[in-house]
Amino acid sequence: MNNFLKEIWVYAEQHYGKIDKVVYELLNKSRKLANKLNMPLVTILLGHKIRKKAKQLIIRGADKVYVLDDVICNDFKDDVYANILLKLIKSKKPELLLFGSTLIGKSIAPRIAANIEAGIISNCVAFKLNYSSKTNFEKISFITTNKYEGKKEITTVTISKNKLKIVVVKPDTLIDRVLQNRTGNIIDIKLKDNEIVSKIKSLNIKIKQQTEMSSNIIVSGGRGLGNEKGFILIKQLAKAIGGTIGASKPPVDLKWISNNFLIGKHNIVSPKVYIACGISGQMKHMEGVNINNDTIIIAINKDPHCKIMEIATYAIVGDLYKIIPEIIKEIMFRRTNKINNVYKK
Ligand SMILES: Cc1cc2nc3c(=O)[nH]c(=O)nc-3n(C[C@H](O)[C@H](O)[C@H](O)COP(=O)(O)OP(=O)(O)OC[C@H]3O[C@@H](n4cnc5c(N)ncnc54)[C@H](O)[C@@H]3O)c2cc1C
């Protein structure tokens, strides 16, 4: 086997100690690849007070976990995280590095690729490593499948063997498979004093944007809200059902809500329940919602013929300002009276 082809790496994204669910998807996918190519599957875990999480990665398929548990990694900073990863990559020379296509993954991966001239494939939902013993890894092809205008698109990219291959994979349907009786190595990385210094200054504001957008239930508001106050209602509904909020582009463009909540091609979410309020369901918006057979789409819209009604599991036709308060009222009533059965009141 070629000397360069050493390890498959998965970046273990975490938020204040909680591993992002996309990491488990990546481990599930890459475990099969690692078995096929007989390569160790390695995860890189950077954070503060996160060492105990390393075991979670091993029971989900990793053979080895490099852990940097350091206060410098407490808050996510692009330059710090990218520089630590670069240091590791330069010394260990992995073959393949996988990131989730999250805000963090999309922020670090290009920095690394640009620094070491790695090959990078973004927005990938599936990939295949074309291994040929004849060519002795002279060329490796990836097949990426992108959703565009509802169609699947296959692209083959060729990256020469002496370059690191980075694949940024869109969050998909979570397959969180715990493998029995797995053991692996946890290897601690230590930094020397002042080895990594950030140019970014932190403001003392807690931003929950990343975990917010990876919720199982997302309540999204669109132009149909009419004004920024509409998001108060959206937040109330999200709170009542234990979900988080999202938005289509018009409310972001109109500055009713921060860009962090925009859902679209470049910010994809995979909720189990997606509630679209005053959103017509244009392609550019729906590209941002990963829909599989189990996804429940609830559309609240006064236009029964708008696009989102064609794909909605439940379509509620009417004025959102009348419908949403009724839903919240009903939830609160049922919660207070401990009613689970929908037929009883
Ligand atoms: C290059 C490019 C990139 C884009 N990227 C994105 C992207 O990433 N994400 C994105 O979301 N969009 C994106 N867009 C915009 C996209 O094409 C659509 O214009 C946008 O998604 C529409 O948003 P909307 O559904 O909120 O608004 P509209 O299409 O205007 O729909 C508003 C809906 O609200 C309903 N409504 C109005 N009042 C009420 C009420 N009181 N109660 C109930 N329903 C009501 C209406 O019936 C209507 O269906 C992009 C466009 C371009 C050109």
The ligand as an SDF file (V2000), in Angstrom:
LIG
                    3D

 53 58  0  0  0  0  0  0  0  0999 V2000
  -29.0480   34.1500   -5.8960 C   0  0  0  0  0  0  0  0  0  0  0  0
  -30.1960   33.9550   -4.9340 C   0  0  0  0  0  0  0  0  0  0  0  0
  -29.9660   33.2710   -3.7850 C   0  0  0  0  0  0  0  0  0  0  0  0
  -31.0040   33.0780   -2.8630 C   0  0  0  0  0  0  0  0  0  0  0  0
  -30.7600   32.3750   -1.7310 N   0  0  0  0  0  0  0  0  0  0  0  0
  -31.7590   32.1720   -0.8570 C   0  0  0  0  0  0  0  0  0  0  0  0
  -31.5490   31.4610    0.3460 C   0  0  0  0  0  0  0  0  0  0  0  0
  -30.4420   31.0000    0.6410 O   0  0  0  0  0  0  0  0  0  0  0  0
  -32.5940   31.2740    1.1830 N   0  0  0  0  0  0  0  0  0  0  0  0
  -33.8510   31.7610    0.9050 C   0  0  0  0  0  0  0  0  0  0  0  0
  -34.7430   31.5700    1.7280 O   0  0  0  0  0  0  0  0  0  0  0  0
  -34.0500   32.4480   -0.2250 N   0  0  0  0  0  0  0  0  0  0  0  0
  -33.0640   32.6770   -1.1020 C   0  0  0  0  0  0  0  0  0  0  0  0
  -33.3060   33.4060   -2.2270 N   0  0  0  0  0  0  0  0  0  0  0  0
  -34.6390   34.0420   -2.4030 C   0  0  0  0  0  0  0  0  0  0  0  0
  -35.6600   33.0510   -2.9210 C   0  0  0  0  0  0  0  0  0  0  0  0
  -35.5560   32.9020   -4.2930 O   0  0  0  0  0  0  0  0  0  0  0  0
  -37.0790   33.5000   -2.5420 C   0  0  0  0  0  0  0  0  0  0  0  0
  -37.2900   34.7800   -3.0610 O   0  0  0  0  0  0  0  0  0  0  0  0
  -37.3110   33.5080   -1.0360 C   0  0  0  0  0  0  0  0  0  0  0  0
  -36.9780   32.2690   -0.4890 O   0  0  0  0  0  0  0  0  0  0  0  0
  -38.7640   33.7960   -0.7620 C   0  0  0  0  0  0  0  0  0  0  0  0
  -38.9280   33.9710    0.6280 O   0  0  0  0  0  0  0  0  0  0  0  0
  -40.3560   33.8960    1.2870 P   0  0  0  0  0  0  0  0  0  0  0  0
  -40.9780   32.5690    0.9900 O   0  0  0  0  0  0  0  0  0  0  0  0
  -40.1880   34.2970    2.7000 O   0  0  0  0  0  0  0  0  0  0  0  0
  -41.1480   35.0900    0.5690 O   0  0  0  0  0  0  0  0  0  0  0  0
  -42.2920   35.0450   -0.5340 P   0  0  0  0  0  0  0  0  0  0  0  0
  -41.9420   34.1760   -1.6860 O   0  0  0  0  0  0  0  0  0  0  0  0
  -42.6330   36.4620   -0.8260 O   0  0  0  0  0  0  0  0  0  0  0  0
  -43.5000   34.3390    0.2360 O   0  0  0  0  0  0  0  0  0  0  0  0
  -44.1850   34.9150    1.2910 C   0  0  0  0  0  0  0  0  0  0  0  0
  -45.3440   34.0050    1.6170 C   0  0  0  0  0  0  0  0  0  0  0  0
  -46.0140   34.4710    2.7710 O   0  0  0  0  0  0  0  0  0  0  0  0
  -47.3870   34.2520    2.5960 C   0  0  0  0  0  0  0  0  0  0  0  0
  -48.0840   35.1620    3.4950 N   0  0  0  0  0  0  0  0  0  0  0  0
  -48.1590   36.5170    3.4140 C   0  0  0  0  0  0  0  0  0  0  0  0
  -48.8130   37.0080    4.4940 N   0  0  0  0  0  0  0  0  0  0  0  0
  -49.1990   35.9500    5.2410 C   0  0  0  0  0  0  0  0  0  0  0  0
  -49.9200   35.7980    6.4530 C   0  0  0  0  0  0  0  0  0  0  0  0
  -50.3700   36.8690    7.1550 N   0  0  0  0  0  0  0  0  0  0  0  0
  -50.1540   34.5460    6.9310 N   0  0  0  0  0  0  0  0  0  0  0  0
  -49.7060   33.4540    6.2630 C   0  0  0  0  0  0  0  0  0  0  0  0
  -49.0140   33.5370    5.0940 N   0  0  0  0  0  0  0  0  0  0  0  0
  -48.7570   34.7680    4.5920 C   0  0  0  0  0  0  0  0  0  0  0  0
  -47.6510   34.4820    1.1200 C   0  0  0  0  0  0  0  0  0  0  0  0
  -48.8160   33.8030    0.6910 O   0  0  0  0  0  0  0  0  0  0  0  0
  -46.3710   33.9130    0.5040 C   0  0  0  0  0  0  0  0  0  0  0  0
  -46.5460   32.5520    0.1420 O   0  0  0  0  0  0  0  0  0  0  0  0
  -32.2900   33.6060   -3.1460 C   0  0  0  0  0  0  0  0  0  0  0  0
  -32.5130   34.2830   -4.3490 C   0  0  0  0  0  0  0  0  0  0  0  0
  -31.4740   34.4640   -5.2380 C   0  0  0  0  0  0  0  0  0  0  0  0
  -31.7370   35.2030   -6.5120 C   0  0  0  0  0  0  0  0  0  0  0  0
  1  2  1  0
  2  3  1  0
  2 52  2  0
  3  4  2  0
  4  5  1  0
  4 50  1  0
  5  6  2  0
  6  7  1  0
  6 13  1  0
  7  8  2  0
  7  9  1  0
  9 10  1  0
 10 11  2  0
 10 12  1  0
 12 13  2  0
 13 14  1  0
 14 15  1  0
 14 50  1  0
 15 16  1  0
 16 17  1  0
 16 18  1  0
 18 19  1  0
 18 20  1  0
 20 21  1  0
 20 22  1  0
 22 23  1  0
 23 24  1  0
 24 25  2  0
 24 26  1  0
 24 27  1  0
 27 28  1  0
 28 29  2  0
 28 30  1  0
 28 31  1  0
 31 32  1  0
 32 33  1  0
 33 34  1  0
 33 48  1  0
 34 35  1  0
 35 36  1  0
 35 46  1  0
 36 37  1  0
 36 45  1  0
 37 38  2  0
 38 39  1  0
 39 40  1  0
 39 45  2  0
 40 41  1  0
 40 42  2  0
 42 43  1  0
 43 44  2  0
 44 45  1  0
 46 47  1  0
 46 48  1  0
 48 49  1  0
 50 51  2  0
 51 52  1  0
 52 53  1  0
M  END
$$$$
